[in-house]
Structures are given as structure tokens and as C-alpha cells.
Amino acid sequence: MKRWANDIGPNVRKLRIRLGLTQEQLAAKLQINGSDMTRQVVANIEARRRRVYEHQIRLLMKVLHCTLDELFFGIPPAQSQPSHR
């Protein structure tokens, strides 16, 4: 697998943690939204062992409530702490 096949793994983890979700909870939210991603798939994405496809990127953005920039380039430092909504 080429390195660029998954540049978002570490940011998926940060965004998931920012929302206070476990890998299992993220997988459940993805499944509710029509994906077949399991906790193991989420773990492999975060560890950069799995390619992420365009439709999965769109779904991750929706479920993680993030922008494309946050998914690919990270969370700005001022926003890295969980918000109290």
C-alpha cells in the first residue's frame, strides 16, 4: 500500500477522542449511517493499515462532525479540547 492511501488515520483518532467516542462507538455510528465498517476497520484506519476511500471519507466527516481540512491536516490547537455543547 502506498503511504498516501491513508493520511487521515491519526486525525481520525484525534477527532474520535475529541468526541469522547471509543472505536466501537465510532464503528456503530458509521454503521447506523450505512457503512459496514467494524471496530477492527476503524482500528486499522487509525493505524494507517487500511486504505480509506472517498465515500468513507465523506461518512467519517459526517459522523466526526469535522471538515475535510481537519480530517487531512488535523485539528487546530485551540479546538483540540472537547467542547461543552
Secondary structure as UniProt FT lines:
FT   HELIX           3..6
FT   HELIX           9..18
FT   TURN            19..20
FT   HELIX           23..32
FT   TURN            33..34
FT   HELIX           39..46
FT   TURN            47..48
FT   HELIX           54..64
FT   HELIX           68..73
FT   HELIX           77..79
//
